[in-house]
Amino acid sequence: MDEDVLLCNTWLQVSRDVTVEGDQSRHAYWIRMKEHFDLYNKSGIDRSERSLRSEWSTINRDCQKWLPHLRRLTR
């Protein structure tokens, strides 16, 4: 759970970084994701870039399912 929260915070930091061009490659993006995640990861478990991408995919998919319901509630 803590790692999922860290991964979400990492996504927020990396995706909103205005100092980086929006046209960076997928590979460059995930290198930055891993670097940020590793910097703040306190679990002592090393996660590969592939592992982070996979977990982010799961989180993102679940959030996309939840989003329409949230929009309905906030209208």
Summary of the structure (lengths in Angstrom):
residues: 75
radius of gyration: 13.8
end to end distance: 30.0
largest distance: 42.7
contacts: 161
relative contact order: 0.15
helix: 72%
strand: 0%
